[in-house]
């Protein structure tokens, strides 16, 4: 199933929610810098279709877990993929973590106006929130999209995820190069690369990838470190 047909397979209500979300994003972007993509059709492709490329992975994993998933999105920006997935997966509990207040405010407006009762947004830094006992190793899945290099991303994510949980990272065509340089991070954090899901948003665009990691053991309490330390000395 292509990413476009995934959208087509959603209910009329879900498709309308995405249309409404898109309109809210374009309108809010006139006064706040929320996204560089401002054309309606491009928003649907570059944001919604891209986010929903993860649906086959999440649905398969949800079946394996025997029920609905709990999911955290790290550095969610204007709500991608968190709120797009909340629309597509109404049975899943989704927490959106974002450090920029204006983006959090926008996300809360979307949640309220679209009635996304399965979604919530938290204003804060992932490396701090990951040590909070309310969120520590609580989630089945952590996701992030265009946030940081994999070594940094995995350290920010691992503390949120339950043992045997998954970490999903949206990446471009150079994913293979990144994977070749993160063996120490994977080993240190007790992770395993289990899958790369490749997809295209159109015939004229490059191939994109979602890297999927499994968490094999509890995360050491020292991770994640302070962000300045992570950036200066990535694993």
Phi, psi and omega in degrees: 000128180283167181294326178292319181290335174298315177298317180298333182280350180286165180289164178300320179297316180296318178296322178293321177299320178293321176299316180294318177301314179301315180296320178296319180296313181296320180292313181295331183289347178292334181242343180230138181278088183260329183205151175272352181259115188237354176276135186304312182295321179293323177300316181296323181278305189285336177256295188291310180299321180296314179298318185285355173300339180277350185303314180301323178294312184291322179293318178295318180291323177298320177297320179295323180280349176077027179171195181287149182262152166257135190222139175239135177252123185259120182071057192279354177060237180274009176116021181241126007271357192309304187282331173297318178289327178297324177292314185284335184234071186296343179273354181264144176270122187234126175249127179256122181251123183214135185272341184266120189300319183294328178285324175297316179299318178296314180300318180297323177297317178298313179303314182292313186286330179268355179066042182275082183291346180267002184239146173217157181233139184235127179272113179171176181264134185302322184291341175269312182298327181297342178264356180283128184299338178289338184238348184295121177050043183258337192258149175287326186219139168244135180234156173202151186224118177055044184263307186195178174297155185300322181298319178290313181301316182295323178293320179293330188270323193303321183293343179277339196260140175294156171300135187079003176284182185235149171238126180244131179230124176283129182220161179273199185290348182264023181303319182304320179296318179295316181300327181292344184247014185239021183300323180292319178298317180299314181293314183298322184271357178071044183244170176214130176283118187250342186194147166237118179262114181258143182204164175235140177273337174200165182293336184268352182261156178295163177285139175249166183220150167240117178272132183243128180239144174256140177268120187266337183206167179300147180277134176304141182296349179280349182249142359282153176279179174301146187298323180296328177286319178301314182292320183288320184226071179296152182298000000 
